Amino acid sequence: MIKIQNFIFALFLFIGIGSKAQKLENVNFNGQTRSMIVYAPANIPANRPLVITLHGANQDAQYQMDNTKWNKIADEENIVVVYPNGVDRWW
């Protein structure tokens, strides 16, 4: 549980909010580089909710983003969405 909390904390350090953005971010966690797509609507106010959406087995962050409606919901509700990649497409 502590590892998950540390990962989420590290994630917050790398989320840049300001203009509408979809960025591929990398975080080094426990000696391993983890990647994720971060999406934030334009001019999002501070202290908004964060949604982390996980892909299925043998998929990736891009697949998850392309096949969900989270970016549209993020625009409507002013939230940040993060699509992390599993290691070798697995959790």
N, C-alpha and C positions, 0 to 999 in steps of 0.2 A: 504494500500500500504506500509506503514511503517513496518508493521509486516512481510510482505514478504521480504522486503529489509533486515530487521534484521535477518530473518531466513537464507537468502543467505549469509550474512556476517558471521553468526555463522558456516555455512557450510564450508566456506573457512578456518576457523580456525582449522577444524578437518581433512582436506584433507592432507594426507601425500603422497608425491610423491618421487619416487626414483627407486625402483624396481617394476616390473610388479606386480600389486596388485589388488586384489578384496577383499575388507574388508567390514564387517558390522560395521558401525559407529553409535554412539548414540549422540544426541545433546539435551540438555535441553533447551526448548524454551517456554517462558511464563509459566514456572512451569510444563510443560509436556515433558516427554522424547519422542523424535522422533527418528526413526531409518531409516537408508538408506544404500544401497550398493554403495560403491565408487569403481570405476574401473579406473586405470591409467596404461598406457603401461610402459614397462621397459625403464629406462633412459630418461624419458620425460623431455624436456628442461623447464626452468621456463617461466612463463607468457604465457601459452598455453590456448586456449579456454576451457570453461567448458560447457557441455551440461547437462541439467537437463531434464530427461524424466519421465513423470508421467504415472502411470498405470491407467487402467480404473476402473469403479465401481466394487466392490466385487473382486478385484484382489490384488496383492501385488508386491513389488519390485522384488522379485525373478521371478515371472511370467513375468513381463515386461522385465527383463534382458534376460530370456530364449527365449522370443518370438520376440525379436528385433535383429537387426544386429549392435547395437551401439558399442559393445565391438570390433568387427572386424573393424569398422570404426575408433574407437579410436586408435587401433594399427596402422592402415594405415596412419592416419592423425595427430598422436601425440596429442590427446585431452583427457581430463578427462571427464568421464561420471558418473553421479550420478542418482541413482534410489531410490527416497525417498518412504517410506511407508506412505500411508494415515492413518488417525485415523480410526480404525475398518474397514479398506479397503475402505474408502470413503474420498473424499476431502471436 
